[in-house]
Amino acid sequence: MIHTALRSYNAQKQLFLATNYSGFSKSPKENRFVIKQETFGDDAYFITISHHVHNYLTGVADGVGGWKEYGVDPSLFSHLLMKNCKSYAKNYCVDSAFPLKILKTGYDTMLSEHPNLLGSSTACVMVIDKITGMLYSVNLGDSGFVIIRDHFIIYQSKEQQHYFNAPYQLTCKTPDQSFLGNMPSEADEYSFLLKSDDIIIMATDGLFDNMTGKQILDIVSNQQKHNSQRIANCLVEEARKLAFDECYISPFVRKARMHGIYATGGKPDDITVIVACARSPVQ
């Protein structure tokens, strides 16, 4: 499905983005040192700039934890997926309007280089054209992004689910075919025209399952406008605190109750957040 927001000429001519990230593994032990570069637990991410057209490119992926029951490290799939997406986006991607090609190429390259790999992952990849101000994104599963303008969430990606707590996910073929699996072509595609002072928050479900849109807005509103690192840190710290609050009624719990599952508390999970603050050159 393709979601397109209003397109128009960007009179600003060019946008700069202050982009930073933050995250936590749900395992306290794993937060003491970096096990794999650009990962938090089973989450993985990338941030880069294209060598060819100088677009800003980011991505997040959430390795499906259920693979641990089969002796498989879920973080390997998400890490390799983002690593290959980053490599293609940085070195070969020449068209800003095709993040789907980045995701598909990263996925195909991973399967080709690691034919015996097992695992699965959600994925969200974003390209921001700094000349036109256009944001292009693909999202598969329940990671995603929000765009904040003038203290309002004006755009939000939609999660894709097979059923409750079973998101769409890229996967490797297994002999018994017992795992859910989707193709990059099934990802939702988005495009949106950014303005100076817009704030883009891309994250895995560890953020969105534990914080409402209003809670996210409150955090952002209390921070200095272009301090993307501070915003990312505060979002992750608050989401992590709520995830382990047994009395909290989290967004995840609210959805569970809608499906007849009575629960309470936050949802302990790996959390990865990327924050990009757009600004024009004169700021």
N, C-alpha and C positions, 0 to 999 in steps of 0.2 A: 504494500500500500504506500502511496506517495502523498505526503502532506506538504503543500506549498503555501507559504505565507506571501504577503504582498511584495512584489518586486518593483523597484524603482531605481532611478539613478542616484548614486550616493554622492551628494554634493561635497562631502568631506574629503573626497579623493582617496583617502587612505586611513586605515585604522591601525593602531598599535595595540597589542594585547600584552598585559602583564599577567603571566600564567604561572601558577604554582600548584603544588599538590601536597596532600597529607594523607595519612592512613594508619590503620592499626590492624594487626591480626587478632582474631578472637582468642588466640592462644597466647597468654601472657609470656610464655617461654620464648615464643617466636619473635616477640617485640624487643628482645635483648640484643639481637644482631640480625644482619641482613643475610637471609639464606640464599635468595636469588635476587639479582639486581632487578629493580622496577617491579617488585611484588610486595604485597602485604598478605601473608597467609596464602589462600588460594586465589586471591585477586591479583591481577596484573594490569599494567598501564603503560602508556608511552606519551611523550610530549616531544615534538620535533618541528623543524622548519624545512620545507622542501628546498633542495639545492637548486631546483630549476625555476620555480615560479615564486618562491618565497611566501608560500602559504603557511599558515599555522595549522598543525595537525596534532590531534590528540586521540587517545582511545583508552577504553577500560574493558576488562573482561573478568568474569567471575567463574572460576573453575567449580564444577558441580561436585559438592562434597560427598555425595553418595558413592562415589568411586572408591572411597577409602575402605568400604566394606569388602572390596575385592582386591585389596592390597595395592591399589593404584594411587599415586600421588596426584590429586586433582590440580595442583598448582602448575604441574609441568605442561599441561595442555594450554592453559590460559597464558602462561609465560611465553611459550613458543609461538602461540598465535599472535600476541602483541609484538613480539620481537620481529616476526616476519612482516607484519603490517607496517611497523615502523621503518624497517629497511626499505621496503618498496616505496612507501610514502616519501621518505627522505631522498632517495636516490633515483627513483624512476618515475614517480607520479608527475605528470605534466598538466593534468586537467583538474582544476579545483572542484568541478561539479560532479565528480564520480568517486565518492567515498566507498560506494559498493564495490568498485573495482579494487580498492585497497584491501577491503575485507576478504573478497573472493581470492585475490592473489595471495594474501597472507595465509589463508586457509589451505589453498591448493599446494602452496610451496611447503607448508608444514607437513601435509600428508605425504608429499613426494619425498621429502628428506627424512621422514620418520614413519616408514610404512607400518611399523609394529606398535605405534603409539596408541594408547588407550586413554579415554577421558572425554570430557565435553565441557562446554563453556558458553555462557552468554557473551555478547559483545556489543559495544557501541563505539563507532568511529566517527570522528568529526573533522571537517576541513573548513577553515575560515579564510576566505580570500580578502587579504588586507587592502587590496585596491578597490574592489567593489563593495566590501562590507558584507558580502553574502556568506551565510553559514550553511553548509551542507552536511548532513549526517545520515548514517544508517544505524538502526538499533534492532538487535535481535534478542528477545528475552526481557528480563526485568531490571537490567541496568538502564541508564538513561540520562536525561539532562533537563534542566530548566533554564529559562532566560528571564532575568529580572530587569525591569526598567521602571525607574521612578517609584521604587518600593512596592512594585506589584510583579507577580509572576505572570508574564504575558504569553508564555509558551511553555509547554511541557510535553515531552515524549510520552507515548503510551506503552505500558508493559504488554508483552505478548505471553500468554499462558495457554498450555494445553488443558490444564485444570489447576485448581488451587495448589500453590507451591510447586508447580511443575512448569517452569518457564521454557519457552523456545530456547534451543541450544544447539550450537554446532557440535558435532560428535564425530568420532572415528567409527568405522564399521566394525561390528563385533560378530563373531561366528553365530551366536544365537539371536542376534538382532533384538535383544530384550531391552535396550535402552532407547529413550526418546532421542530423536535426531531431526535436525532441520538443516536446510541449505542456506548459504548466504543470500540467495535470491528471495528468500522468505522474509528478510528483514524489512521493516518499515523505513521509508526514505523521507527525509525532511529537508526543507530549505527555508531560510528566513533572512530578511534584511536587518542587519544590526545597525545600531546607532552608537555614537560616542556615549560613554557612561553605562552601557549595558553590562550586565554581569552574567556570565554563563557558568553554570555549575553542572559538571558531568560527574556521575558517581555510580558505584555499584549499589545493589539493593540494600547493603548494610546501612546506607544513609536513609533511603526512602522507606524502608520497613520500620525505621525507628523514629523518624521525624516527619511531621506534617509540613505542608507548604508554609503555613503560618509560622511554625517554629523556625524554619529555614530563613524566612524573611526577617524574623526578629533578630536572628544572629547577624545577618548581612547588614541590617539597618544600624546596628550598634558598632559597626567597624568603619574605619577610615575608607573612603570611597574606592581607592585604587590599591588597597593593601590585600592583594590576592592571597598571599601566604597567611596572613592573620585570619582571613575569612576561612580558608581551608582548614587551618588548625582548629579554630573554634567550632566549626561544623563537626569535625571528626571527634573532638573531645566530648561535645554534647551528645552526639549519636552513640558513642561508646558508653557514656554514663547511663543513658536511657536504656541501652541494650541489656544492661545487667540489673536494671531496676525491676524487681519482682512484682511491685505494686502498680507499675505503669501500664496504661492501656495504650499500646503502641498501634500504629497503622496496620502492622502485620496481624496483631491480635484482633483488630476490628474486622479485617478481611476474613480471618479464621472463623469468627463468630457468625459472619454472614453465610458461611458454608456449614454451619451446624457444629462447629468445633469450639467448645468452650475453653478458653485459655486466658491467661493474664500475664502481664510483664512485657518487657522488651524482647527483641530477638537477637541473641548473641550471634555475631557474624563478623567476618572480615569487612573492613570499611575502607574504601578508596574514594577520595574526592579530588577532582581537578577543578580549579577556579581560574577563569580568565576574565579580566577586567578590560573592557574595550575603551580606548580613548583616542582622540584625534591628536595629530602632531603638535597642535598649539598648546595642549594641556601640560 
